[in-house]
Amino acid sequence: MTRVVLADDQALVRQGFRLILELESDIEVVGEAADGREALRLTRELDPDVVVMDIRMPELDGIEATRRLHAAGSRARVLILTTFDLNEYVYEALRAGASGFLLKDAPGDQLVNAIRTVASGEALLAPTLTRRLIEHFLDQPPSDAAPPRGLDGLTQREIEVLTLVAQGLSNSEIAAALFLGEATIKTHVGRILQKLDLRDRVQAVVHAYESGLVHPGGPR
């Protein structure tokens, strides 16, 4: 059973989400928060698997709440849900440690699938979001940052895989590009996350660009 906390300052929105999720036998809404501080408290008390987090909330916004959860070592995965389809929100939410980003006008089945995806340990990183990250770094290219700690522990193959992940390719596309099996690519991705101490694919993309390992257009 996937345990979910809903964090949104609009009661009608929370009720709507609850109605959608309560139709699913494998998802349980265990709490509702009207602001970021309450979301932090409920997450500490209830230990949910997923927090569906609005961005614009009183007291503490969703991005800062996500950042604090991540810094505190919370195991809860955060799915950012918002009406604001803006690049800076996408980038900041993912950089804060969110595992996914979904617009509020997405169909109910997409919300359900998104929760299942992040709860399983995967990242909800659609190609459109990857493009946004690339556009962000195209507009504001990273400075000559030192290679991230642990990069020297990656094999050449793992560096190749990380580069392709950062360019938005799926596991199947990376497998085709490197003439390897998809299961092998999944293993490589898992090892990369472990070696760089990253939670998921989203953080791997952000990390690769912020560190200067890759830049829009190809490897450094």
Backbone torsions as a table, in degrees:
resi	resn	phi	psi	omega
1	MET	NA	129.2	177.4
2	THR	-91.3	119.3	-178.3
3	ARG	-93.5	131.0	-172.1
4	VAL	-127.3	138.2	168.6
5	VAL	-109.8	131.8	178.2
6	LEU	-100.5	124.6	-180.0
7	ALA	-122.2	107.1	179.7
8	ASP	-157.7	140.0	-176.4
9	ASP	-79.4	-5.7	178.3
10	GLN	-102.9	116.1	-177.2
11	ALA	-60.7	-38.0	-179.3
12	LEU	-64.9	-36.6	178.0
13	VAL	-65.1	-46.0	179.4
14	ARG	-61.3	-41.6	179.3
15	GLN	-63.7	-40.0	178.5
16	GLY	-63.7	-43.7	178.0
17	PHE	-63.1	-42.3	-179.5
18	ARG	-60.4	-43.8	179.8
19	LEU	-60.2	-40.7	179.2
20	ILE	-65.3	-46.6	-173.5
21	LEU	-74.4	-30.4	-179.1
22	GLU	-70.7	-10.5	175.0
23	LEU	-78.6	-12.4	-177.3
24	GLU	-97.3	128.5	-176.2
25	SER	-71.6	-18.0	-175.9
26	ASP	-105.0	8.2	-178.9
27	ILE	-127.5	133.2	179.0
28	GLU	-127.6	125.1	174.5
29	VAL	-84.1	113.5	-174.2
30	VAL	-100.9	-10.2	-179.5
31	GLY	-169.4	158.4	177.8
32	GLU	-131.9	137.7	179.3
33	ALA	-125.8	140.5	-178.7
34	ALA	-97.4	-6.6	177.3
35	ASP	-155.6	173.6	-175.6
36	GLY	-64.8	-37.7	-179.5
37	ARG	-65.8	-40.9	178.3
38	GLU	-65.9	-35.1	177.4
39	ALA	-62.2	-41.4	177.3
40	LEU	-62.5	-45.9	-178.2
41	ARG	-62.5	-47.2	-178.3
42	LEU	-65.7	-35.9	179.3
43	THR	-65.6	-40.2	177.2
44	ARG	-65.6	-40.5	-174.8
45	GLU	-78.4	-38.2	-170.9
46	LEU	-100.5	-16.4	178.9
47	ASP	50.1	58.7	-179.9
48	PRO	-74.4	164.8	174.5
49	ASP	-80.2	-36.0	-176.4
50	VAL	-137.1	138.6	170.6
51	VAL	-113.8	119.6	174.9
52	VAL	-88.6	111.0	-165.8
53	MET	-117.0	119.8	172.1
54	ASP	-73.5	155.3	-179.9
55	ILE	-83.5	-53.4	-175.1
56	ARG	-91.4	103.8	178.2
57	MET	-138.2	153.3	177.3
58	PRO	-71.0	168.6	178.9
59	GLU	70.1	-57.8	-178.0
60	LEU	-152.4	124.1	-177.2
61	ASP	-74.9	166.6	-174.7
62	GLY	-64.6	-32.7	-179.6
63	ILE	-69.2	-44.7	179.2
64	GLU	-67.3	-38.1	177.3
65	ALA	-62.2	-41.4	177.5
66	THR	-62.9	-43.7	-179.8
67	ARG	-60.7	-41.5	-178.7
68	ARG	-70.2	-37.5	176.9
69	LEU	-62.5	-45.1	-178.8
70	HIS	-64.0	-43.6	-179.1
71	ALA	-64.8	-31.0	-179.5
72	ALA	-80.9	-3.7	178.5
73	GLY	80.0	21.9	179.2
74	SER	-62.1	140.2	179.0
75	ARG	-82.3	-12.3	-177.6
76	ALA	-63.6	136.7	175.3
77	ARG	-90.3	139.8	-176.5
78	VAL	-108.0	125.2	174.5
79	LEU	-108.5	110.7	-179.3
80	ILE	-79.0	128.7	-178.5
81	LEU	-128.4	124.3	-174.7
82	THR	-154.1	162.0	174.2
83	THR	-91.7	-7.0	-172.9
84	PHE	-97.4	104.3	-176.4
85	ASP	-90.9	67.1	-174.3
86	LEU	-119.6	139.5	-175.2
87	ASN	-56.9	-42.9	-175.8
88	GLU	-65.8	-31.2	177.4
89	TYR	-70.2	-42.0	178.4
90	VAL	-59.2	-50.6	-176.8
91	TYR	-63.2	-49.3	-176.8
92	GLU	-64.6	-37.2	-179.9
93	ALA	-64.7	-45.4	-179.9
94	LEU	-68.2	-38.8	179.5
95	ARG	-66.4	-31.0	179.6
96	ALA	-71.9	-14.8	178.1
97	GLY	118.1	8.6	177.9
98	ALA	-66.9	149.8	179.4
99	SER	-101.0	-3.5	179.3
100	GLY	-170.5	165.4	-176.6
101	PHE	-145.9	126.4	-177.2
102	LEU	-141.8	139.3	177.0
103	LEU	-79.7	148.1	-177.0
104	LYS	-64.7	-23.4	-178.7
105	ASP	-86.4	7.0	176.0
106	ALA	-68.4	148.0	178.0
107	PRO	-59.1	155.5	-178.4
108	GLY	-57.0	-36.6	-178.9
109	ASP	-67.0	-28.5	176.9
110	GLN	-70.2	-36.3	176.1
111	LEU	-62.7	-46.5	179.6
112	VAL	-60.6	-47.0	-179.3
113	ASN	-65.4	-35.9	179.6
114	ALA	-64.9	-42.5	179.2
115	ILE	-63.6	-43.5	178.8
116	ARG	-63.9	-38.2	-178.4
117	THR	-64.2	-51.2	-177.5
118	VAL	-71.5	-31.5	178.5
119	ALA	-65.9	-29.2	-178.9
120	SER	-78.4	-4.9	179.2
121	GLY	100.4	-1.9	177.7
122	GLU	-90.1	166.3	178.1
123	ALA	-107.4	139.0	177.0
124	LEU	-88.2	84.5	-176.9
125	LEU	-119.4	88.1	-179.3
126	ALA	-71.5	155.0	178.3
127	PRO	-53.8	-34.8	179.5
128	THR	-62.8	-37.6	178.9
129	LEU	-70.3	-37.6	176.8
130	THR	-61.7	-42.0	178.4
131	ARG	-61.6	-38.1	179.8
132	ARG	-63.9	-41.7	177.9
133	LEU	-62.1	-42.8	179.3
134	ILE	-62.8	-42.7	179.0
135	GLU	-62.5	-37.7	179.0
136	HIS	-60.1	-46.7	-178.7
137	PHE	-75.5	-20.6	174.5
138	LEU	-70.4	-40.1	178.7
139	ASP	-74.8	-35.2	-178.4
140	GLN	-132.0	75.5	-177.2
141	PRO	-60.3	141.5	-179.9
142	PRO	-64.7	149.8	176.7
143	SER	-71.9	-179.9	-179.5
144	ASP	-73.1	75.6	-177.3
145	ALA	-75.8	148.7	175.7
146	ALA	-68.9	148.7	177.7
147	PRO	-55.0	140.3	-177.2
148	PRO	-63.3	149.5	180.0
149	ARG	-59.7	132.0	179.3
150	GLY	97.0	-10.4	-179.0
151	LEU	-62.7	-33.9	-179.9
152	ASP	-69.0	-10.6	177.3
153	GLY	-87.0	-7.6	178.7
154	LEU	-82.4	144.1	174.0
155	THR	-77.3	166.5	178.5
156	GLN	-59.7	-39.1	178.9
157	ARG	-64.3	-41.0	179.6
158	GLU	-65.8	-35.9	176.0
159	ILE	-64.5	-40.2	177.4
160	GLU	-62.2	-43.5	-179.7
161	VAL	-65.2	-45.4	179.5
162	LEU	-60.5	-39.9	178.4
163	THR	-60.9	-43.0	-179.4
164	LEU	-72.2	-35.0	174.5
165	VAL	-59.7	-44.1	-177.9
166	ALA	-67.4	-21.6	177.7
167	GLN	-87.7	2.6	173.9
168	GLY	93.8	9.4	-178.8
169	LEU	-79.0	144.6	174.9
170	SER	-79.8	170.2	178.6
171	ASN	-58.8	-40.8	-179.6
172	SER	-66.3	-37.6	179.0
173	GLU	-69.6	-38.0	177.4
174	ILE	-65.9	-40.9	179.1
175	ALA	-59.6	-43.2	-179.9
176	ALA	-66.4	-40.0	-178.4
177	ALA	-67.0	-34.1	-176.5
178	LEU	-102.7	3.1	179.6
179	PHE	57.6	46.1	178.5
180	LEU	-127.0	167.0	176.5
181	GLY	-75.9	152.3	-179.4
182	GLU	-63.9	-36.0	178.5
183	ALA	-63.3	-36.6	178.0
184	THR	-64.5	-41.4	178.9
185	ILE	-64.2	-41.8	178.6
186	LYS	-60.2	-39.3	177.6
187	THR	-64.1	-44.3	178.7
188	HIS	-60.0	-44.9	-179.5
189	VAL	-60.7	-43.3	178.7
190	GLY	-60.5	-41.2	179.5
191	ARG	-68.5	-36.7	177.6
192	ILE	-62.0	-47.0	179.5
193	LEU	-60.3	-41.0	-179.1
194	GLN	-66.9	-46.0	-177.1
195	LYS	-66.6	-35.6	-178.2
196	LEU	-93.8	3.1	179.1
197	ASP	56.4	50.2	179.5
198	LEU	-112.3	147.9	-175.6
199	ARG	-78.4	-36.2	-173.3
200	ASP	-161.8	-176.1	-176.5
201	ARG	-63.4	-34.9	178.4
202	VAL	-58.6	-50.4	-179.6
203	GLN	-63.8	-31.6	178.8
204	ALA	-63.9	-41.5	178.9
205	VAL	-64.8	-49.1	179.9
206	VAL	-59.7	-45.1	-178.2
207	HIS	-60.8	-43.5	-177.4
208	ALA	-62.8	-40.9	179.9
209	TYR	-76.3	-42.3	-178.4
210	GLU	-65.0	-34.2	-178.5
211	SER	-77.3	-15.9	-176.7
212	GLY	85.4	7.7	177.7
213	LEU	-59.6	-40.8	176.3
214	VAL	-133.3	163.5	176.1
215	HIS	-142.4	164.3	180.0
216	PRO	-53.0	121.1	179.0
217	GLY	112.4	-17.9	178.8
218	GLY	148.9	-175.7	-177.7
219	PRO	-67.8	158.4	-179.6
220	ARG	-69.3	NA	NA
